[in-house]
Amino acid sequence: MHRFTRSSTPTPTSTPAAANAPPKKVAARHILIQWMGCQSADVAVVRTRDQARAVAEDILRRVKAGDDFARLVIDFSDEPNAGARGGSVGRFGHGAMVKEFEEAAFALKPGEVSGIVESPFGFHIIQRTE
């Protein structure tokens, strides 16, 4: 099956290589758990790195057990206004996020949830949404 461009040149709608090509953009949401002193942490964040890791591990366990991701964002994420967005960071391409976040998000399939991902901003639990 072909579709036609303005020049009426037939172009294939899909090829095996295109079907297996990595996406140029993905969409994701996340829960961010920060510790005192990490990049962009609010002054109200007073937990240690170890305490933040323990919180992130508990949240990941809850996600895997089927708890509602958006509800966990509201209850736990340290990212300002994340709850109103369900933790969504929208669609993004390569180079838009810090390396650790980007690599984890692009490695996931839609619907999958990462393990705990550490970046300069804290610990993330990422769900790829598309």
Secondary structure, 3 states (H helix, E strand, C coil): CEEECCCCCEEECCCHHHHHCCCCEEEEEEEEECCCCCCCCCCCCCCCHHHHHHHHHHHHHHHHCCCCHHHHHHHHCCCCCCHHHCCEEEEEECCCCCHHHHHHHHHCCCCCEEEEEEECCEEEEEEECC
